[in-house]
Amino acid sequence: MVLNEDAQSLPPGIARCIENLKNPNPRQRSQAALELGELKALEAVPALIATLNDDVNTYVRSAAAESLGHLGDPRSIFPLMDALHDSSSFVRRATAIALGQLQAKEAQVALLQALDDPNFYVQRAVINAIGKLGIPDLGSVLLPFLDTDDPRIRRTVVTALRRMGTHDAVSRMVTMLEEYMRAPAPHDLPVVKTLILALGDFRSQEAVPVLLQVVQGYVGVRSLAASALGHIGDHRAGPVLVEALKDRSASLRLAALKGLGRLGYVKAAPTIREFFSSPDPRMRRVSALAAGQLRDHEAIPHLLEMLHNDSSPLVRPVAAEALALIGDPQVLSELLPLVEDSNAYLRASLGPVLCTLGTGSPGEVRHALELLQEDKVEHVAAAARRSLERLAEIEAAPESIPAFSKECMEPKGKETSWLRRLFNMHL
């Protein structure tokens, strides 16, 4: 095949794949279509659309739809909508998935019509795609599907309603969870897990009583329920989560510690401090963070010990964050010398910590942050640069910033600190 002038200007790998979309071998065409998606080859969108429309092979058309979803180009939305009527269920399924990836609001009517597709796998893909459109009003259309007998459809619908923020689904979800509680079975666990995650995201206080029952007796999902209760923030969960700290399950104890911190359940502070000496570094990390969230001043000496001497390099930075959350500026003198510590994780955590605690000593803090922004480790330097910017903002408007503020600890927009990504922690 001779490439035209436009194709000759493309990167060789992309040009080769576009050429292979016309290969007599359908396996070669399918592979070429998939590779174009992996290469993020926006130049190939017209060729992939042509393949979706015209190729005689089911698997090649499916591959074209899949790649168009990965590429995310709006030019492919209407051709994909047409492909929802393809004679092959494989193509229709791939097309629904692609429209969901594109979050193609223009396709909402076409997707709603496709809910009647006779193929089970297409129907699931359509429900999932509708959930990704971000149109809350569509939740009412999916609500009746919660009553289907197929647990896979139920699970997909719950996830879609969760994504759309359909609060009208909460009561039905609570009832479903109560029904599963009455006759728990291992094969129901995937649906139960999805329900618990959704109710936690909805911050549903209506769900608290049944979630408390789950923590106390539904093996396989107790940790998820404990986490959900922490997200909901209802203090009725406090005593049950404290009791869960005695459980043999390490995952449940960790979830309970996180939940108590998020709840701000101050009565749990003495019990949480007992975990500072746990042989498990995960317990020490999570209990330190929980103590910080509870503003437990009695924990400060223990946290300082962790900060300086803990055997785990990943516990020390969490101790620093916990001290910042407690907000006692007197610990600043313990933190400033650590800008030269050998632990890069700790140095990276110091940027927002020093910014948070140092509003009363801006000169010392600025000097420490300037040292850190010259650090040879890039994520240390980047954290320091961000903290210097925040410190400048605070100094420019001091009347609007309280003496202690989490201003420096809070990431802007969707930005998340490396430490919270590492431990999946949320303040």
N, C-alpha and C positions, 0 to 999 in steps of 0.2 A: 504493500500500500504506500502511495506517495503522499507525504504530508503536505498540506497547503501552507501558504506563507505564515498564517497565524499560528498554526501548530508548530512550525519550525522555530518560533520564538519562545515556545514553552520550555520549562525544565525538562530534561530528557526523560526522567521517570514518569512525569505526568503525560508527556507526549506519547510515550510507549503505551501507557494504559489506555489513553483515548483511542489510539490506533487498534488496541486489542479488543475494544468494544465491538469491532466488526469482524473479529476472528471467527472462522467457521466452527471452531470448537466451542460449544456453550460453556464448558468448564473454564476455558481461558477468558471468555467474556465475563462470566460471573466473578472470577478472581480479579479481573481488571476493574470492574465496578466497585468491588469492596476496597481495593487498594486506593482508589481515588478518594474515597471517604476518609481512609486512614491518613492520606497525604494532605488532607484539608484543601484539596484542589478545587477552589471556587471556579477556576477557569473551565472546569469540566462539567459545570452544572447544565449547560444546554445539551451536551452529549448524553449525560445521564438521564435527562428528561426524555430525550428521544428514545433512549434504550427502554425506559419505563413504559413509554407509549407503544413502542413498535416491536420489541424483541419477541420472538415466538416462544422463547423458553421461559417457563415459570420461574426457575431459580435465578435466571439472569435479571428478570424484572424485579424480583424480590431484593436482589443485591443492589440494584439501582435505587430502589426506594430506601433501603437501609442507609446507603451512602448519602442520599439527599437529606435524610434526617440528621446525620452527623455534620454535614456541611452547614446547615442552618440558613440557607439562602432563601429569601422570601419569594424568589422567582419560581421556586418549586412547589409552592403551596397549592395553587390551582391544579397543576397536573397531578399532584398527590390526591387531591380531593376526587378527581375523576377516577383515579386508580382504586378508590374504595369500592368501585363497581366491577373490578377485575373479576374474571371468571375463576381465578385461582385464589383459594383461601390463604395460601402462603403469601401472595402478593398483598391481599387485603390486610392481613395482619401486619406485615412489614410497613405498609402505608400508614396504618393507624399509629403504630409506634413512632414513625417519622413525624407525623403531624403533632403528636404529643411533644416530641423533642423540640419541634419548631415553635411550640406554644402558639399555634396558628389559630387565633381567635376567629379569623375569617372562615374557618372550617367547622364552626360549632354546629351549624345546621346539618351539614353532611355527616358529622360524627353522631349526632343525635339520631339521624335516620339509620345509621349503621348499627345502632344498638340492637336492632332486630336481626342482625346477621345470624344465619342458622349455625355458623361454626363457632364452637365454644371458645377457641383460642382467639379468634377475631373479636368476639364480643368482649373478652377480657382486655384485649389491647385497646379497644375503643373506650371502655370505661376508664382505663388508666390514662388514656390521652385526654379525655374530657377533664379528668382531675388536674391535669397539667396546664389547662388553658387559663386558669386563674380567674374564672368567671363564677362568683359565688352563687348567682341565681340558678346555675345549672344543677346545684345540689339537690333541689327538689325533684329533678328528673331521676336522679340516681337513688333516692331514698327507698323506693319500692324494691330495689334489687337487694336490699338488706335481708329481705324475707325469702330469698332463694334458698333451696336446700343444699346447693353446692358450696362447700366451705371455701373453695378457691375464689369463686365469684364474690362471696361475702367479704373475704379478705381484701380483694381488689377494690371493692366499693368503699370499704372503711378507709382505705388509704386515700382514695380519690376525695372523699368527703373531708378527710383531715386536711389534705392539701388546699381544698377550696375554702376551708374555714366555715363549713356548714354547721353552725351551732344548733340548728333545728334537728340535727341527727343525734344530739347528745342523749336525750331521753331514751331513744330506741337502742342506742349503744349500751347504755347502763342496763337496760332490761336484758339485752343479749348476754352481757357479762354475768348478770345474776343467773340466767338460765344455764350458762356453762358452769357456774359455781355449784349448781344443784346436782349436776351429773358430770363431773370432770372426766375427761378421757384424753389420753396422749395425742390422738390424732386431731384434737381440737386446738392444740397448743398454738399453731401458727395464727389462727384467727384470734385467739385470746390475746396473744402478744400484740397483734395489730390493734385490737380494741383498746388495750391499756395505753399504748403509745398515743393513740388518738385522744383519749380522755385526758391524758396528761397535757397534751398540746392545747386542748380546749380549755384548760384550767377549770375543769368542771367540778364545782363543789358538790353538785348533785351526785357525782361519782364517788365521793370520799367514803361513804359507808361500805360499799361493795369492794373498793380497793383495799380498805383496811382488812376485810375478810380474806382477800387474796393474799396479802402479806402474811397473814397468820396461818394460811393453810392450803394454798394452791401451788404445789411443787412444780417448779419449772418456770414460773413467772413471778415469784415473790420479789425478786430484785427489781424487775421492771415496774411492778406496782409501787415499790418503795420510792423509786425514782419519780414516778408519776405524781405521787403524793408530795414530793418535794417541789415539783413544778407548780402544782396547784396552790400550795402555800397555806393550807388550812391547818390551824394548830391542833385540831382534833387528831391529827396524825402523829403528833409528838410522842405521846406515851407508847404507842405501838412501835414506832421507829426506835425508841430507846430500848424497848424489850427485844427488838430484832438484833440489837448489838450483841446479845448473848448467844445468838444462833451459831451453829457450827459452820454454816455456809459463809465462806469468805466474801463471795459476791454479794450476798444479802447484807452483810455487815458494812461493806463499802458503800452500797446503795443507801443504807440507812444513815451513814455518816454524812454523805452528800445531801440527803434529804433534810436532815436536821439543820445543816448549815443554811440551806436555802430557805427553810422555814423561819430561821432566826429563833429557834426554840431554846431560849437561854437556860431553861432548867436542865438541859442535857449537857451543859458545859463541863461539869466535873467528870461525867462519864466519858465524854469525848477526850478529855485530857489523859485518861488511862491508856488510850491508844498511841500516845506519843512514844511509848517505850516498846511498841509492838515489834517483833522481829521481822515483820513483813513491811518493806518500805512503802508499799501501796497504802497500807493502813496509816503509816506515819504522814504520808503526803496528804491524804484526804482528811485526816483528823486535824492536821495543821490548818488547812484551808477552812474547815468548818469552824475552828476556833476563831479564825480571823473574821469570818462572816458573823459570828456571834459577838464580836467585839469583846472577847474574853480577856480582860486585862490580867487576870491571874495566870493566863497561859504565857505571858510575855517571857518570863525567865526560861521556860521550857523551849519556847520558840527560838530564843537567842542561843540556847545550847544546840538545838538542831542546826541553826544557821551556821554556826562555827564548826561543829564537830560531827555532824551526822555522817555515817559511813557511806551513805548513798549520795552520789552527786546530783541526783534528781530530787532529793528531799530538800536540800539546802535552798534552792530558789523558791520553792513553795513556802518555806518558812519565811523568807523575805517578803513574799506577797502577803502572807497572813499578817505579818507585823504592820505592813502598810494599811491593811484593812482595819486593823484595830485602831491605828491612827495616833499612837503616842509619839510625839516628836522627840522625846528623850532617847529613843533608840537610834536616832540618826547617827550619833557618834560611833555606834557599833557597826553601822553600815558603810560609812564613808571609806574606811580603809580597804574595803573589799573590792574596790575598783581594780585592784592589782591581784586579786585572788586567781589561782590557777584554774578554777572551775568556770569554763565559758558559759555554762548554763546559768550559773549564779550571776556572772557579770551582765548577761543579757537581761536578767530580771531586775537589775538594779536601776535601770533607766526610769521606768514608771514608778518604782518604789521610792526612789530619792525625790523625784518630782512631786509625788504625793505628800511625803512627809516633810519636805524642805521648804514650805512656804514661809517659815519663820527664819530660815537661814539661806536665802536665795544665792548669796555669793558662794558659799561653800558647795552648795549643790550644783551650781552652774559649773564651777571648776571641775567637780567630779564628773559631770556629764561630758564636759569638753574632753577630758582624758578618755572617757569611754568611747566617744565618737571617733577616736583615732585607733580604736582597737583593731587588731589584725583579723579578728573573726567578724565577718560581715554582719551576721544577725545581731551581734553585740553592738556594733557601731550603728546599725540601722535603728535599733531600739533607743539608743542614746540620742540620735538625731531627732527622732519623733518626740522624745521627752523634752529636749531643749525647745522645740517648737511649742509644745504645750506650756512649758514654763513661761515662755515669752508671752503667750496669750493670757495666762493667769496674771502676770505682772502688769499687763496692759489694762486689765480691768479688775483690780484687786477688790473693789467694793462688791463685785458680784460673786466672789468666790469665798466660801466659808473657810475658817481656820483649817479645818480638815476637810478635804474633798477627794472623792474618787475620780476627779477629773482626769488625772494622768493615768489611772488604771483602766479607764473605759476606752476601748478601741473605737475609732471613728468609722461610721458607715459599716461596711461588711468586713473591715479589717479586723483580724484576730491575732493576738500575740502568739508567737511560736510556742510559748509555754502552755497556753490553754489548748492549742491544737494538739500538743504532745500528750497531754493528760486528759483531754476531753472534759475540761473543767469550765464551768460557767459561773461567773460571780453574780 
